[in-house]
Amino acid sequence: MDLFSSIDLEPERQRIDELSRLIDQYNYEYYMNDRSLVSDFEFDALLRELTDLERQYPELALPNSPTKRVGGEVNKTFRQVTHRFPMLSLGNTYSIEEIEEFEARTRRLLGSTPFSYTCELKYDGVAIGLTYRHGELVQAVTRGNGAVGDDITSNARTIPTIPLRLRGDYPDDFEARGEVVFPFKEFEAFNRQREADGDEPFANPRNAASGSLKLQDSAECAKRRLQFCMYFMMLPPDAQPSALASRLSTHFGRLEAARQMGFKVQPYIKECKDIAEIKQFIDHWDNERWNLPYAIDGIVIKVNQVALWDELGLTAKSPRWAIAFKFKAQQVSTPLESVSFQVGRTGVITPVANMKPVWLGGTTVRRATLVNADFIEKMDICEGDWLLVEKGGEIIPKVVGVDMGKRQPGARPVAYITNCPECGARLVRAEGEAGHYCPNQDGCPPQIVGRLEHFVSRKAMNIDNLGSERLELLYAKGLVHDVADIYSLQRDSLIGLESTDSDGVRRASIQEKGADNILAAIEASKQVPFERVLFALGIRYVGEVGAKKLARYFKNIDTLMDASVEELASVEDIGEKTAQFIFDYCHDDRHRRLVERLRQAGLQMELSVSNSQLSNQLEGKTFVVSGVFSRFSRDEIKAHIEQHGGKVSGSISGKTSYVVAGEKMGPEKLKKAEKLGIPIISEEEYLRMCQCP
């Protein structure tokens, strides 16, 4: 008999239960009802006591203890989970006329059967499904491709508006679906902290929420202060009748019941009897959406009576009993304060509008590209103009016009620069090109640093310990002038390097561990295959796909560098213009010396057998790969297609054979594929097509 089995732990068990109930109640009141029942000091004391008890008696810890909220679990691989109920996407429209057609079709299909609609806000976040059994959270899964998602349970437990244990009456087994959102206030504070730490800010709350759910350390996810908003309850077909049965017969009733169970459910849901009330709801929220604490991008309309869903049925991809109306991009007017000119990696000059900060689509917008000189002229942009700005795809701010009613008399057109703002070289505009560029590629600092950044990037040499700020530091200290210098770096010269900004705040530094990591990543890059080395060289107009085509055609760097313009132009997808740039690059003595130094450093300068074509199984087929996949990365799928004779394209056209679609496929690509009638296949369908396990 175990010596400790006779110890009476009932007082400790009762205290753990009591603390858990208290903390759950305080959390519920704070996050659901905006009420603080105790001070922060008292709450922290209770949480510390519970943590100490669980550490002392781990066998008494509850599986969904409130201590899970602070995270701490590390998940290095997110297990794939098949959804019990497929997570179908809704049909989307920007047209009120199509909403009218949906409503008329629904009435026609249901005939004299009485029914109503629910209208609710469409969150702009990340869809997940939560499985509850016996009132306890047992699993959280991302949408994935609709059939398979990632298990993110440890991260989901850190989100305060996801109940770990339910309250009151609830079904014994069900799935709660909803959206994880990053409230504007928390998102702005989080981005300010990232900028203070020298990190790039996130583009928008949705991207930040998505990235947060896939963090390996759940404690980091807990710091993000995400929220979960429920919008759906899925019950298994064989669900047992319960006291809730009558309330669960409508979608509206299910959400009201979920609210009583402890879920955060939006308070704005409305039952509507006809198209007039639906339009009224849409019009109201098209104006009021910017006063919400989180982002929405439309309105979802559903038939309210659950029993009618089976009668209305499904299309191949979406239910016929629901549709989403998407709001058009918000447009604002804000004054232009100045125009700056940025120099890119290839020397291309990009004009940027610096505007008075304005709130647009959930973020503060200060800058937007003005594309090139032709764009500025076409838009007739003058100094001091008020610019009309909207967000393309609700993400990237873009200038769409000028508010002519606010133009000042005598306003002067914005003048395009004639010399490089960094090195002073006279700008060049090649015949047939829209942009100006600086020709001083070996003496212009932004171009040099830009080529270094391109060289170490993930799709090139993948030296991930050399970020932008470290490269700028190495260049400023005179340790690297070109990409070959990276392979001459020494540990002693790296340790202790440091740079600060104008306010004296440290931007980048390298200590002993950092130096070791950099040198290890540099050494590992010597195994990067030839086609990626070729891409890393940064030859103008030679992208990732073009580099692969060139590598497979010429097999090694020497044959490529000795090729004529005609031979280069004979490679698939390499036009005469690109061929001339490649020829000029290869016949520049400086570049030949650079390539030779890289060869001497040990980089791969010929195509390996493993990267050669394996079969002609996909010959004649062109694929577009879009989204995030569960079994393979996007790059791995592209490589697999090419190894079996298929062609990969970055854009959809009439020549596209298939679109391989993963989670979060680009909405514009989806729309274009559907319009052209191009088959959209999943990762699994692609593997079956290739007869892969």
C-alpha positions in Angstrom: 0.0 0.0 0.0 1.3 3.5 -0.9 2.4 5.3 2.2 0.7 8.5 0.9 -2.6 7.0 -0.1 -3.8 7.1 3.5 -3.2 10.9 3.7 -6.5 12.8 3.8 -6.4 15.4 1.0 -10.1 16.3 1.2 -9.5 19.8 2.7 -7.0 20.6 -0.1 -9.4 19.2 -2.8 -12.2 21.3 -1.4 -10.0 24.4 -1.3 -8.9 23.9 -4.9 -12.5 23.5 -6.0 -13.5 26.6 -4.1 -10.7 28.7 -5.5 -11.4 27.5 -9.0 -15.1 28.4 -8.7 -14.3 31.8 -7.3 -11.7 32.7 -9.9 -14.0 31.4 -12.7 -16.8 33.6 -11.4 -14.6 36.7 -11.1 -13.2 36.1 -14.7 -16.8 35.7 -16.0 -18.0 39.0 -14.4 -14.9 40.9 -15.6 -14.9 39.7 -19.2 -18.6 39.1 -19.9 -20.2 41.8 -17.7 -17.4 44.3 -17.4 -17.6 44.2 -13.6 -14.8 43.8 -11.1 -16.0 42.0 -8.0 -12.5 42.0 -6.3 -9.4 44.1 -6.6 -6.5 43.0 -8.9 -4.5 42.4 -5.7 -7.1 40.1 -4.2 -7.6 38.3 -7.6 -3.8 37.7 -8.0 -3.6 36.4 -4.4 -6.3 33.8 -5.1 -4.7 32.8 -8.3 -1.3 32.4 -6.6 -2.8 30.3 -3.8 -4.4 28.0 -6.4 -1.2 27.7 -8.4 0.7 26.8 -5.2 -1.8 24.2 -4.3 -1.8 22.6 -7.7 2.0 22.5 -7.7 2.0 20.8 -4.3 -0.8 18.4 -5.2 -0.7 18.0 -9.0 -3.1 15.0 -8.8 -5.8 17.3 -7.5 -5.5 19.9 -10.3 -8.6 20.1 -12.5 -8.2 19.5 -16.2 -9.7 23.0 -16.9 -8.3 24.8 -14.0 -8.3 28.7 -14.2 -4.5 28.5 -13.9 -4.5 27.3 -17.6 -5.4 30.8 -18.5 -1.8 32.0 -18.0 -0.4 29.4 -20.4 3.0 27.7 -20.1 2.5 24.7 -22.2 4.8 24.4 -25.2 3.4 22.9 -28.4 6.1 22.4 -31.1 3.9 20.5 -33.5 0.2 21.2 -33.9 -1.6 17.9 -34.3 -4.0 17.6 -37.2 -7.6 16.9 -36.3 -10.5 15.9 -38.6 -13.6 18.0 -37.8 -16.7 16.1 -36.7 -18.8 18.5 -38.7 -17.1 20.1 -41.8 -16.5 23.8 -41.3 -18.2 25.1 -44.5 -17.6 28.6 -45.7 -20.6 30.9 -46.4 -21.4 32.3 -49.8 -20.3 35.9 -49.9 -21.7 38.9 -51.7 -21.2 42.7 -51.8 -24.5 43.2 -53.6 -27.9 44.0 -51.9 -29.5 42.6 -55.0 -28.0 39.2 -54.3 -29.3 39.3 -50.8 -32.7 40.0 -52.2 -32.3 37.0 -54.5 -31.3 34.8 -51.5 -34.3 35.9 -49.6 -36.7 35.4 -52.5 -35.2 31.9 -53.3 -35.6 30.9 -49.6 -39.2 31.9 -49.6 -39.8 30.0 -52.8 -38.2 26.8 -51.5 -40.0 26.9 -48.2 -43.4 27.8 -49.6 -46.0 28.3 -46.9 -43.8 27.1 -44.1 -43.4 30.0 -41.5 -39.8 31.0 -40.8 -37.7 34.0 -39.9 -34.1 35.1 -40.2 -31.3 36.1 -37.8 -28.9 38.9 -38.7 -25.6 39.1 -36.9 -22.2 40.8 -37.2 -19.6 39.0 -39.3 -16.4 39.0 -37.2 -13.1 39.6 -39.0 -11.0 37.1 -37.1 -10.0 33.4 -37.1 -12.6 30.7 -37.0 -12.2 27.9 -34.5 -14.4 25.1 -33.1 -14.5 24.2 -29.4 -15.7 20.7 -28.3 -17.4 20.4 -24.9 -18.3 17.2 -23.2 -20.1 17.1 -19.8 -19.6 20.9 -19.6 -15.8 20.8 -19.9 -13.7 22.1 -22.8 -11.9 19.1 -24.3 -10.5 20.4 -27.6 -10.1 23.5 -29.7 -9.4 23.2 -33.5 -8.7 25.8 -36.2 -10.9 25.8 -39.4 -7.9 24.6 -41.5 -9.2 23.6 -44.9 -12.7 22.9 -43.5 -12.2 19.2 -43.2 -9.0 19.1 -41.1 -7.6 21.7 -38.7 -4.9 22.2 -36.1 -5.3 21.3 -32.4 -4.7 24.6 -30.5 -6.3 23.6 -27.2 -3.4 24.8 -25.0 -3.5 28.3 -26.6 -7.3 28.4 -26.6 -7.4 27.9 -22.8 -5.5 31.2 -22.4 -8.3 33.2 -24.0 -10.5 34.6 -21.2 -13.7 34.6 -23.1 -13.5 30.8 -23.9 -15.3 29.1 -20.9 -13.3 26.2 -19.6 -16.3 24.9 -17.6 -19.9 25.7 -18.5 -22.5 27.2 -16.3 -26.2 26.3 -15.8 -27.9 23.9 -18.3 -26.0 22.7 -21.4 -26.0 19.8 -23.9 -23.8 16.9 -22.9 -21.8 16.9 -26.1 -21.6 19.8 -28.6 -19.3 22.1 -30.6 -19.2 25.8 -30.1 -18.0 27.7 -33.2 -16.8 31.3 -33.3 -14.2 33.7 -34.2 -11.0 34.7 -32.3 -10.5 38.4 -32.6 -7.9 40.9 -31.5 -9.8 43.9 -30.0 -8.5 47.3 -31.4 -7.4 48.6 -28.1 -5.3 45.6 -27.3 -4.0 45.3 -30.8 -2.8 48.9 -30.9 -1.0 48.5 -27.5 0.6 45.2 -28.7 1.9 46.8 -31.8 3.3 49.8 -29.9 5.2 47.4 -27.7 6.5 45.5 -30.8 7.8 48.7 -32.3 9.4 49.7 -29.0 11.1 46.2 -29.0 12.4 46.8 -32.5 10.0 44.3 -34.1 7.8 44.8 -37.2 4.2 45.7 -36.2 1.4 43.4 -37.4 -0.5 44.6 -40.5 -4.0 44.1 -39.0 -5.8 42.5 -36.0 -6.9 39.4 -38.0 -3.3 38.5 -39.0 -2.1 39.0 -35.5 -4.9 36.8 -34.1 -4.1 34.0 -36.5 -0.4 34.2 -35.7 -1.1 34.2 -32.0 -3.1 30.9 -32.1 -0.1 29.1 -33.7 2.5 30.3 -31.1 4.4 27.3 -29.6 4.4 28.8 -26.1 0.9 29.2 -24.8 2.2 31.8 -22.2 3.0 34.1 -25.1 -0.5 33.6 -26.5 -1.9 34.6 -23.1 -0.2 37.9 -23.3 -2.0 38.9 -26.5 -5.4 39.4 -24.7 -7.4 37.8 -27.5 -11.2 37.3 -27.3 -13.5 34.5 -28.6 -16.9 35.5 -29.8 -19.3 32.6 -30.4 -21.6 32.5 -33.4 -22.7 28.9 -33.8 -23.7 25.7 -31.9 -23.3 22.3 -33.6 -25.1 19.4 -32.0 -24.5 15.8 -33.1 -27.4 14.1 -35.0 -27.9 11.6 -32.2 -28.0 14.3 -29.5 -30.2 13.3 -26.6 -33.3 15.4 -25.8 -32.7 17.8 -22.9 -34.4 20.5 -20.9 -33.0 22.9 -23.5 -34.6 21.2 -26.5 -37.2 23.9 -27.2 -34.6 26.7 -26.9 -32.2 24.9 -29.2 -34.7 24.6 -32.1 -33.7 28.1 -33.4 -30.3 29.6 -34.1 -31.3 32.6 -32.1 -32.3 30.4 -29.2 -29.1 28.5 -29.3 -27.0 31.6 -29.0 -29.1 32.9 -26.1 -28.6 29.5 -24.4 -24.9 29.7 -25.1 -24.8 33.2 -23.4 -26.3 31.6 -20.3 -23.7 28.8 -20.4 -20.9 31.4 -20.2 -20.0 32.2 -23.8 -19.4 35.7 -25.1 -22.1 36.2 -27.7 -22.5 39.5 -29.5 -25.5 41.5 -28.2 -26.5 42.8 -31.6 -28.2 39.7 -33.1 -31.6 40.5 -34.4 -34.5 38.3 -35.6 -35.8 39.7 -38.9 -39.1 38.7 -40.6 -38.4 40.0 -44.2 -36.0 41.6 -46.6 -36.9 45.1 -45.4 -35.7 44.4 -41.9 -32.6 42.7 -43.2 -31.7 45.8 -45.2 -32.3 48.0 -42.2 -29.9 45.9 -40.2 -27.2 46.0 -42.9 -27.5 49.8 -43.4 -27.3 50.4 -39.6 -24.1 48.4 -39.2 -22.4 49.7 -42.3 -22.2 53.0 -40.5 -21.8 51.8 -36.9 -19.2 49.1 -37.4 -16.3 51.5 -36.7 -17.7 52.2 -33.2 -17.2 48.5 -32.2 -14.2 47.4 -30.1 -13.2 44.8 -32.7 -13.3 44.4 -36.5 -16.2 43.2 -38.5 -16.4 42.9 -42.3 -20.0 42.2 -43.0 -23.4 40.8 -41.9 -24.4 37.1 -41.8 -28.0 36.2 -42.5 -29.3 32.8 -41.5 -32.7 31.0 -41.6 -33.5 31.0 -37.9 -35.4 27.6 -37.7 -32.8 24.8 -37.4 -35.2 22.1 -38.6 -35.4 23.9 -42.0 -31.7 23.7 -42.7 -31.8 20.1 -43.9 -34.7 21.0 -46.1 -32.8 23.9 -47.8 -29.7 21.8 -48.0 -26.1 22.6 -49.1 -24.2 23.5 -52.3 -20.8 22.0 -52.8 -19.2 24.5 -50.6 -21.7 26.4 -48.5 -25.2 26.1 -46.9 -28.3 27.4 -48.8 -29.8 28.6 -45.5 -27.2 31.3 -44.9 -25.3 34.0 -46.7 -22.8 36.7 -45.8 -23.1 40.3 -47.0 -19.6 41.9 -47.2 -19.1 45.6 -46.6 -17.2 47.6 -49.2 -13.9 49.0 -48.1 -14.1 52.1 -46.0 -12.8 55.3 -47.6 -11.5 58.3 -45.7 -10.0 61.7 -46.6 -6.8 62.9 -45.0 -4.3 65.6 -45.8 -1.0 64.8 -47.5 1.9 66.2 -45.4 4.9 65.1 -47.6 6.1 62.7 -50.2 9.2 60.6 -49.5 11.0 58.3 -51.9 12.3 54.9 -50.9 15.0 52.9 -52.7 14.3 49.2 -53.1 16.7 46.2 -53.4 16.8 46.4 -57.2 17.1 50.2 -57.1 13.5 50.9 -58.0 12.2 54.1 -56.5 8.9 54.0 -54.7 7.1 57.3 -53.8 5.3 57.2 -50.4 2.5 59.5 -49.2 3.1 60.6 -45.6 -0.4 61.6 -44.4 -2.0 63.0 -41.3 -2.7 59.9 -39.2 -6.3 58.7 -39.7 -8.3 55.7 -38.3 -9.2 53.4 -41.2 -10.6 49.9 -41.0 -9.4 49.1 -37.5 -5.9 50.6 -37.7 -4.2 54.0 -37.8 -3.0 54.8 -41.3 0.0 57.2 -41.8 1.5 56.1 -45.1 0.5 54.7 -48.4 2.4 54.0 -51.7 2.0 56.4 -54.6 3.3 53.6 -56.9 5.3 55.6 -59.5 5.5 58.9 -61.4 2.7 58.0 -63.8 0.4 57.2 -60.8 1.1 60.7 -59.3 0.4 62.3 -62.6 -2.7 60.3 -63.4 -4.2 61.1 -59.9 -3.2 64.7 -60.3 -1.8 64.8 -56.8 -0.6 68.3 -55.6 1.2 69.4 -52.5 -1.2 69.8 -49.5 -4.0 67.8 -51.2 -6.5 65.8 -49.2 -6.1 62.2 -50.4 -8.9 59.6 -50.5 -7.6 56.4 -48.9 -9.1 53.0 -48.6 -7.8 49.5 -47.7 -7.3 47.0 -50.4 -8.7 43.7 -49.1 -9.2 45.5 -45.8 -5.4 45.2 -45.2 -3.2 47.5 -47.2 -3.9 51.2 -47.4 -4.0 52.6 -50.9 -4.7 56.0 -52.4 -7.7 56.0 -54.7 -8.1 59.6 -55.5 -7.9 63.3 -54.5 -10.7 65.2 -52.6 -10.8 68.0 -55.1 -13.2 70.0 -53.0 -10.5 70.6 -50.5 -7.7 71.6 -52.9 -6.0 74.9 -52.1 -5.8 77.6 -54.9 -2.5 77.6 -56.7 -1.5 74.1 -55.4 1.6 72.9 -57.1 1.8 69.3 -58.5 4.0 66.9 -56.5 7.4 66.9 -58.3 9.1 63.6 -58.9 12.8 63.5 -57.9 15.6 63.2 -60.5 18.4 61.9 -58.3 18.6 59.0 -55.8 17.7 60.3 -52.3 20.4 58.0 -50.8 23.5 58.2 -53.1 22.7 61.1 -55.4 23.0 59.1 -58.6 20.9 60.3 -61.5 17.8 58.2 -61.8 17.1 56.1 -64.9 13.8 55.2 -66.5 14.1 52.4 -69.0 12.0 52.4 -72.1 8.7 50.6 -71.5 9.1 50.7 -67.7 6.8 52.5 -65.3 9.3 53.1 -62.5 12.5 55.0 -62.1 15.5 53.3 -60.6 18.9 54.1 -59.3 21.7 52.5 -61.4 24.3 52.7 -58.7 23.7 49.1 -57.5 27.1 48.6 -56.0 27.4 52.0 -54.2 23.8 52.8 -53.1 23.4 51.7 -49.4 19.7 50.7 -49.5 20.4 48.5 -52.6 23.3 46.9 -50.9 21.4 46.2 -47.7 18.4 45.2 -49.7 20.4 42.6 -51.6 21.8 41.3 -48.4 18.2 41.0 -46.9 17.1 39.2 -50.1 20.1 36.8 -50.0 19.4 35.6 -46.4 15.6 35.5 -46.8 13.7 32.2 -46.2 13.1 31.4 -49.9 16.7 32.2 -50.7 19.5 31.1 -48.4 17.4 31.0 -45.3 19.9 32.5 -42.9 17.2 33.3 -40.3 19.5 34.7 -37.6 20.5 37.6 -39.8 17.5 40.0 -39.7 17.3 43.4 -41.3 18.7 45.3 -38.3 21.6 43.0 -37.9 22.5 43.3 -41.5 22.3 47.0 -41.3 24.6 46.8 -38.3 27.1 44.6 -40.1 27.1 46.9 -43.2 27.5 50.1 -41.0 30.4 48.5 -39.2 32.1 47.7 -42.5 32.0 43.9 -42.0 29.9 43.1 -45.1 29.8 45.0 -48.4 28.3 42.2 -50.5 26.7 38.8 -50.0 30.0 36.9 -50.3 31.3 38.8 -47.2 28.7 36.9 -45.1 30.8 33.8 -45.5 33.9 35.5 -44.1 32.4 36.7 -40.8 34.3 35.7 -37.7 33.0 35.1 -34.2 35.3 37.6 -32.5 34.3 40.4 -34.9 30.6 39.7 -34.2 30.5 39.6 -30.4 29.7 43.0 -28.9 28.4 44.7 -32.0 25.6 47.2 -31.2 23.6 49.9 -32.8 21.2 52.6 -31.4 18.6 54.9 -32.8 18.6 58.7 -32.6 17.1 58.5 -29.1 19.9 56.2 -27.8 17.6 53.2 -27.7 19.3 50.0 -28.7 18.1 48.7 -32.1 20.4 45.6 -32.6 23.1 43.9 -30.7 25.1 40.6 -31.0 26.3 38.7 -28.0 28.1 35.3 -27.8 25.0 33.1 -28.3 23.8 35.4 -31.1 27.2 35.1 -32.8 27.1 31.3 -32.6 23.6 31.1 -34.0 24.5 33.4 -36.9 27.6 31.3 -37.8 25.6 28.1 -37.5 22.9 29.4 -39.8 25.5 30.6 -42.3 27.2 27.2 -42.3 23.8 25.4 -42.8 23.0 27.7 -45.8 25.8 26.0 -47.7 23.5 23.1 -48.3 20.8 25.2 -49.9 20.1 23.8 -53.4 21.4 25.5 -56.6 18.1 26.9 -57.8 17.7 28.9 -54.5 21.3 30.1 -54.6 20.5 31.4 -58.1 17.4 33.1 -56.8 19.4 34.5 -53.9 21.8 36.3 -56.2 19.0 38.8 -56.9 19.4 39.1 -60.6 16.8 41.6 -61.8 13.5 40.0 -63.0 14.6 36.5 -62.0 12.1 35.4 -59.4 11.8 32.1 -57.5 10.1 30.3 -60.4 12.4 31.7 -63.0 15.5 30.6 -61.0 14.1 27.0 -60.9 13.6 27.0 -64.7 17.1 28.3 -65.3 18.7 25.9 -62.9 16.9 22.9 -64.4 17.7 24.0 -68.0 21.4 24.8 -67.5 22.2 22.4 -64.6 25.1 24.5 -63.2 26.3 28.1 -62.8 29.1 27.9 -65.4 26.8 26.8 -68.2 24.4 29.5 -67.3 27.0 32.3 -67.1 28.4 31.4 -70.5 25.0 31.2 -72.2 24.0 33.6 -75.0 21.0 35.9 -74.9 19.3 33.6 -77.4 19.9 30.5 -75.2 18.6 32.3 -72.1 15.5 33.4 -73.9 14.8 29.9 -75.0 14.1 28.8 -71.4 10.4 28.6 -70.6 9.0 31.8 -69.1 12.3 33.7 -69.6 11.6 36.5 -72.1 14.1 38.5 -74.1 14.1 41.4 -71.7 14.9 39.1 -68.7 17.4 37.2 -70.8 19.3 40.4 -71.5 19.4 41.3 -67.8 20.7 37.9 -67.0 23.3 38.1 -69.7 24.5 41.5 -68.6 24.7 40.3 -65.0 26.7 37.2 -65.9 29.2 39.2 -68.1 29.9 41.8 -65.4 33.4 41.0 -64.0 32.3 42.1 -60.5 29.5 39.5 -60.5 31.7 36.8 -61.9 34.2 37.4 -59.0 31.3 37.4 -56.5 30.0 34.0 -57.8 33.5 32.6 -57.6 33.9 33.7 -54.0 30.5 32.1 -53.2 31.7 28.9 -54.9 34.9 28.9 -52.8 32.8 29.4 -49.7 31.1 26.1 -50.4 27.7 27.1 -51.9 25.9 24.7 -54.3 26.6 25.8 -57.8 25.0 22.8 -59.7 21.7 21.1 -59.7 21.5 18.0 -57.4 19.9 14.8 -58.5 17.2 15.0 -55.8 15.9 18.3 -57.2 15.7 17.0 -60.8 12.3 16.1 -62.3 11.0 12.8 -60.9 8.2 12.1 -63.4 6.0 13.6 -66.1 2.8 12.8 -64.2 1.6 16.4 -64.1 3.0 17.5 -67.5 0.8 20.0 -69.3 -1.0 21.0 -66.1 -0.6 24.5 -64.5 -1.3 24.9 -60.7 -1.9 27.9 -58.5 -1.2 27.2 -54.8 -2.9 29.5 -52.2 -3.5 29.4 -48.5 -2.0 27.6 -45.5 -1.8 23.8 -45.5 -1.9 21.2 -42.8 0.6 18.5 -44.0 3.0 20.4 -46.2 4.2 24.0 -46.6 3.2 25.9 -49.7 6.8 25.7 -50.9 6.9 22.0 -50.5 3.7 21.6 -52.6 5.0 23.8 -55.3 8.3 21.8 -55.4 6.3 18.6 -55.6 4.3 19.8 -58.5 7.4 20.8 -60.5 9.2 17.6 -59.7 6.4 15.7 -61.4 6.3 17.9 -64.5 3.7 20.4 -63.5 3.9 24.2 -63.8 3.3 26.5 -60.9 1.9 30.0 -61.5 1.4 32.9 -59.0 -1.8 34.1 -60.6 -5.0 32.6 -61.9 -5.8 32.8 -65.6 -7.7 30.8 -68.2 -4.5 28.6 -68.5 -4.8 27.5 -64.9 -5.6 23.8 -64.6 -6.2 23.6 -60.8 -6.1 25.7 -57.7 -4.7 23.9 -54.7 -6.4 25.7 -51.8 -5.6 25.7 -48.1 -6.9 27.6 -45.1 -7.3 31.4 -45.7 -7.0 31.2 -49.4 -6.9 34.7 -50.9 -10.5 35.9 -51.5 -9.7 37.5 -54.8 -8.1 34.3 -56.1 -11.1 32.3 -54.9 -13.5 34.7 -56.7 -11.5 34.6 -59.9 -11.2 30.8 -59.9 -14.9 30.5 -59.4 -15.6 33.0 -62.2 -13.4 31.1 -64.6 -14.7 27.7 -63.6 -11.3 26.5 -62.5 -11.4 23.4 -60.3 -10.4 24.2 -56.7 -8.9 21.1 -54.9 -7.7 20.5 -51.4 -4.3 19.3 -50.2 -5.8 15.8 -49.8 -7.3 15.9 -53.3 -4.0 16.9 -54.8 -2.2 14.0 -53.1 -4.8 11.6 -54.4 -4.4 13.0 -57.9 -0.7 12.3 -57.6 -1.3 8.9 -55.9 0.8 10.0 -52.9 0.3 8.5 -49.5 
